[in-house]
């Protein structure tokens, strides 16, 4: 295997988003779960996206996992590695974007461009500030994220708070002058001792410039928008998506199970829409936390409903309810119990022949995929921007179709469309 591009994603849904973007722009892609085993059998592809669950863990552990992933990719020929982060820069004041970027950059001797912009999904960067649609990040619903509340829109400040290296800015006025002007500015910043550079981007043409320029260095950091720019720079002659290796889907005869753990406004609206078309079970979270209920009843309910078609189980709640639960029981206990409950439900039903599983929420998706023990995925058709159909590879549940959706992605009817996708 001689990769054109390697990527390390800090959560599973983000990895799927990136893999879908790369595939849609001409690269043959496989997504793995964690650093692959030495003996894993992968098809011949242009890019491998290694999905980690490192966004919210201790910085030292995130760094160690990311460096191991980077070593695997370099050993297989990847000259450039993208550290894929969320398009809303989800992180804490301690990390993990800054610590991981510093470690990867030090090993590679790089001054990486950092750009979470993805205009197709309403994420843009101007004067170093991140916008979600027309709102600054700190004025958007992401300011109240239950795990990584984002209370500042300045990426320079956010990055500098996490990084041990000076952070520079590549403004839109320079981007407008083209790739040569961008390279000259980066050369000056490098001479000044800058360690990483926040890049403005408000359009796909900006991302294409960044992709071409980033390939001059060994490392870049960004969301799937930067992946789009890299893919178009690497495969400019491919006007249509590359033909990826295919694998037959599982032949189970059950319907589609949807598990919703995200508390984003988009997912809450999608659950409400689904209730008009399919059975929905909302878990009694206090009863689970207090030991007055378990998941057995939910599994039996889902088994019965799946004989007829699709069914949805949700632990999602509005932000105010989440904050109340966290205050009463502890944030870590609430997150761990609910992610574990949904993952256990997925495992039980997969063992019983489930053929399609849709999961909403990055942390929930990570917990589910880890519990299932899946090694890797082939990337299928895109169901919504940044949300592809995945087909499991490896020893565990080969052919199982999965959809791993970031909480904020998809329109109101996403669950119905995904459940019916061919």
N, C-alpha and C positions, 0 to 999 in steps of 0.2 A: 504494500500500500504506500502510495506517495501522494500525500494530501496537498491540495491547493490551499486549503484553509482549515485551521483548527479553531474551535471555540469552546469556552468554558462558561457555563451559565450558572448563576447563583440560585436558581430555583427551577423546578421542573416545567411549569407552564411557560416561563420565559424561554426555556430551551426549545419547547415545541414551537413557540412563536418565531424564534430565530430560524429553526430548521425549516419551517414552512416558508419563510421569506427567502431563504437561500435557494430552496427548491423551486420557488416561483420565479426566480431570476437566473435560472440556468445551471445550477449546481446539483449534482447527485448527492444526497445527504442521508446519513444515519444519525440518529440520536441515541446515545447510550445513557444508562442510569449509573452514575458514578464512574470512576476510572475503570475501564474494562479489564477483565481478567486477561492474562497473557495468552490464553488459549481460545479466546472468543473468536468465533468465525463470523466475519463481517463481509458483506458484498463489496465489490469494487466501487468506491465512491470518491467524490471530489472533496467532501468536507465531512468531518465528524464533529458533532456538538455533544460535549460531555455535560450532562445535567447533574449538578450538585444541589444539595439543600443547605447552602452555606450563607444565606442572606442574614439570618438572625442568630447564628451560633456564635460562640466565643471567637474573637478575631484571630487568635493564634491557631485555632482549629481550622477556620476558614482559609487562612494562609496556607497551612500544611496541605489541605485537600486540593487547593487550587494549584500549588506548585507540583503536586503529584500528577494532576491532570495535564498540566503544561508539559511536563517531561514526557508523558505518554504520546502526546500529539507531536512534539518535536522529533521524537524517535521514529515517527512514521512520516517524516518529511515535511511537516507544516513549517513553512518559513515565517508565516504570519499567524498570530493567535489573537482572537477577539475575546476579551473578557466581557461577557454579556450581562448587563445589569438591567434593572427595571426602567421603563421609560418615564417613571415618576421618581427615579433616583431613591427608591425605598431603602432607607438605612437609618442608623442611629448616629449620634454624635461620635461614637467610638468606631463605627465601621458598619459593614465590612468593606465598603467600596474602596476607601482610602488605603487601609492596610494591605489588601490583596493587590491593588494596583501597584503600590510601592514595591511589594515583594516580587511581582512578576516583572516590573520594569527594571529592578536592580539586576535580576538574573539575566534579562535579555539585553541590558545596556540600552534601554529605550527611553524616549520621552513621549509617552503615548498621548494621542488625541483622545479626549473624553467628550462624548456627545450622546445623550439619551434621546435626542429628538427623533420623532417618527411622525411626520406631518399627516400621514394617512390615518393615524389614530388620534390626531389632534394634539400631539406633543411637539412643541417647538421650543427653541432656545434663542433668546434675543438679549444682547448685552449681558450674556452670562446668566440670565434669569430663565427658569423653566416655566412654560405655560402649559396648562391643561385646557385645551380649547381657548376661550378668550380670557380665562382666569389664570392669574399667577398661581403657582403650586400651593403657596401658603394661604390662598383664598379659596381653593378648590375643596371638594369633599375629602381629598387625601390628607388634609390637615388633621382629620380625626381618625386616621387609620388605627385600628386597635393594637397593632404590633409596632408599626413604624410611622407614627404621626409626623407629617412633614409640615413644619412651621416656618420654614424659610424657603424662598424661591431662588436665592443666589447660589448657583452651583459652585462658584469660586469659594464662597464662604463655607458651604457645606463640605466641599472637598478639602479645603485647607484645614478644617477642624479635625479631619480624620487622617490627614496625610502628614508625613514627616518631611515632605519635599515641597518647595515653592510651587504654587499653582498659577499658571498664566491664563490669558484669555485671547482667543482668536475671534475678533468681532465680525459681524455680518458685513461691515464695510470692506474688510479685507477679502472675505469670501466672494463679494461681488466682483472683485478684480481678477478672479480666476486662480487656477492651481499654482501657477508660477509665483504669484504674489503670496499665496498661502505658504508655499515652501520657503520663501525668503523670510517671512515673518517667523516661521518656526525655527529657522536657522538662528535668527537673532535671539529668540527666547532661549534656545539651547545654550548659546554663548553666555547668556545672563544667569545660567544655572537653574533654570526652571525645570521642575521634575515631571509635570504633566500639564496639559493645556485643555481648558474648557473651550469647546468650539460652538459658535452659534450655527444654527441651521433652521430655516423656515420652509424649505421646499426640497423636493427630491433632487433637484439639480445641485443644491448645496451638499446633499448626502453623497452624490456621485463624485463631486470634487473631493470631499473628505475621504471617500473610499480609495480614489486614485492616489492621493497623497499619503494616506495611512500605510499603504503597502510598501512605501519606502522604508518604513521602520518595522520592527519585529512584533509590535504589540499595539493594540488599540483597545478602547474601553467604550462601550455604548450599548444602546438598545438595538432592536432589530432594524431600525432605520439605517444605522451604520452598517449592519450586515447587508442590507440592500445595496449600499454604495460599494462595499467590498466585492459582492457577487458580480455586480455589473462591470466592475473593473477587471475581475478575473475571467469572466466569460462573456466578453462583449459581443461575440459572434453568435451567441445563442439567443435567438429572438423569441423562442418559446421555452417553457420549462423543460429541463432535461428529463429523459425517460429514466425513472428510478427503477431499481430492481423491485419486483413484486412478489407478494406472498399471499396465498389464499387466506381469507379470513376464517375465523373459527366457525364451526358448523353447529354450534349450540342452537337450540330451538326456543330459547327464552327471549323476552323482549329486551328493551333498553332500560338499564338502571341509571338514574341520575342522582348524584350525591352532591349537595350544595353545602359548602362550609364557609364560603365567603360572605362577609357582611357588607360588601360594597353596595352602593345604591343601584348599580346596574344589575347585579345578581338578585337583589331583593325584588326588583321589577320583573326580572325573568321568572322568578318563582311565582309571583302573583299571576303572570300571564299563563304559566304552565297549569295553574290550578283550574283554569277554564277549559283545559283539554285532557288532563290526565289526573290520576290519583296522586295526591301529595300528602306525605306524612311529615309533620313537624315534630321533631324530637322534644320531649319534655326535659329540657336541660337541667333545671333545678332538681328534678327527680333523679336524673342520672348522677348528678354531682353529689347528691345526698345518699345515694345507694338505694333509693326506693324503687328504682327501675333498672332494667338492663336492656341489652340490644336484642334479646331473643325474640321479643314480640315484633320488633321492627323487621327482623329477618323473615319471620313467618308472614308478616303483612306483605313484604316485597315479593316473596316467592309466589304468593297467591296472585298478586297484581300482575306480575311479569308473564304469567300464563296468558294474559289477555292482551298484553302490549307493553307500553312504557309506564314507569312509575318513578316518582321523585321522593327522596328523603332529604330533609333539610335540617341542619342545625343553625342556619343563618338567623341573625336577628338584627334589628336596627341598632345603630351605634349607641344610643342611650341605654338600650337594654344590655348591650355587651358591657358597657362601662359599669352598670349596676352589678352584673354578675361577677365581673372582675374584682370589684370592690368588696363583694360579699365573700367570694370563695378564693380569690387570688388569680391573677392573670395567667400564670403558668399552668396552674391546675386546670383552669377552664379550657385553655388551648389544647393541652395534652389530652385531656379526657375526650373532648369532642373530635379531635383529629383521630385519636385511637378508636373511637366508636365507629366512625364512618369507615375507617380502614378495615376494621374487623367485619363490618357488614359486607364490604366489597369482597373480602377474602372468602367468606362463607358462600356467597352467591357465585363467585368465580369457580369454586370447587364443585358447584352444582350445575355447571354448564353455561354460565352467563356468556353471551357472545359479544355484547357491546356495553361499555361503561363510560359515562360522561361525568367528569368531576369539575366542580367550580371552586376556584380558590387555590392560590399557589401553595400554601402550607398544607391544605387538605390533600391536594394532588400529590405532594411529596410523601405524605404519610401513607396514602393509598398505594402508590407505586412501590414504595419500600416494603409494605406488608405483602404485596403480591410477589415480590422478588423478581420482577422482570428485568432482563439484562439490557435490552435495547429495543428500539422501534424503527420501522421503516416509516417514511413520511408520505402520507396520502394526500387526497384532495383537501384544499382549504375550505372550511365551512363558514368562516368569518375572518376578517382581517386578523392575522396572527394566530388563528386557531385551526390547525389541521386535524384530519383524521390520522390516527396512528395505528399501526399494526404491530403487535408484539413479536419480537424475535427471541430466540433462545430456548431454554429448557422449560421455563415456566409459562404456561398458558399461551403457547405459540398460536398466532392467528387471532388472538383476542383484539377486538377493535376498542381503542380508547380515544377519548377526547379530553384533553387537559386544558381547562379554560381559566385564564387569569380572571379574577373577579370582575374587573372593569370592562372586559371585552364582550363583544356580541350585542346585537340589538335585542329588543324586548322579547321577540319570539324565538330567540336562539335555541332554547331547549327543544322546542317542537321541531325546528328545522334539523337540528343535529340528530334527533331520534329517528327521523325519517330518511336521513341521507342514505344514498345507495352505496 
